[in-house]
Amino acid sequence: MRAIQITGFGGPEVLRLTELPDPVAGPGQLLVDVAAAGVNYADTHTVEDSYLSSSTLPLVPGGEVAGRTADGRRVVALTDNGGYAEKAAVHESLAHDVPAQVSDAQALALVVQGVTAWHLLRTSSRLAHGESVVVHAAAGGTGSLAVQLAKEFGAGRVIATASDRAKRDLAVELGADVAVDPAPEGLKERLVEANGGSPVDVVLEMTGGPVFDASLAALAPFGRLVTYGMASRQPATPVEPARLMGRSRAVVGFWLAHCLGRPGMFHEPLAELLDMTAKGTLKPQVGGVYPLSGAARAHQDLRSRRTRGKLVLDVRR
């Protein structure tokens, strides 16, 4: 089969198209003929070996696939790497049937980023009706879904950040009340101003570094900052307990991996999101479709913030 393999850690340049033996499904696994593979920001960390879990070489990256099983089921599934390939062996417990009304690319937008956005709002921040929500990177895969879900779940005001005017306009089209520049300098003040002069209740933060610091400073008493990424690859200022106690603020970390073995935390949110998409209530944004051989370009575009929505590899090309 054709696959993208890395034999050394690094940037997009280490992603190379090659021929590999077909995987063999083990006990409890399904062999999927992959039609499309999702690209996530976490993949760029995996390729560098800078993510929360370490990687082992050689490696076929890719944590999500959409395709068909041998018995004809159309599924979207999580993988333990191995997704950037024409075939993938996946755990049956992490495969979910896709409704006919939902495209492969839409399903791929939901299986990681959609379920993440759902949990950021429902599980980690415990969003209450009428609260204000800041969604950073609001034109991205997770952010564009979080903006829509925040409104659907009863947020009083959704404040988006995005790196250019076109992305900010998209965030407003998706339901954000206002969109602002995410540059760290003056960010706290812009977030408070965008909330009518009041500190904010919830921040969904995936950049790290000074954006994390400014977002924490913008929180109201009993506000919650949920951190779920480190895209800037910069460290934030260490959070001392006194900084939290002094304003009754909370910092919550989220990693989807901790949901996968817990009943009700993967299939149920995904089923809800797929149903919303099938009905047109939720509109996953597909920002770019690349051939399998274009995986390096997809990573380059993602890291340079040239993209919006979900990036997908068309494995058949």
Secondary structure, DSSP 8 states (H G I E B T S, - for coil): -EEEEBSS--SGGG-EEEE-------TTEEEEEEEEEEE-HHHHHHHHT-SSS---SSB---SEEEEEETT--EEEEE-SS--SBSEEEEEGGGEEE--TTS-HHHHHHIIIIIHHHHHIIIIIS---TT-EEEESSTTBHHHHHHHHHHHHTT-SEEEEE-SSHHHHHHHHHTT-SEEE---STTHHHHHHHHTTTS-EEEEEE-S-HHHHHHHHHTEEEEEEEEE---TT--------HHHHHTTT-EEEE--GGGGTTSTTSSHHHHHHHHHHHHHTSS---EEEEEEGGGHHHHHHHHHTT---BEEEEETT-
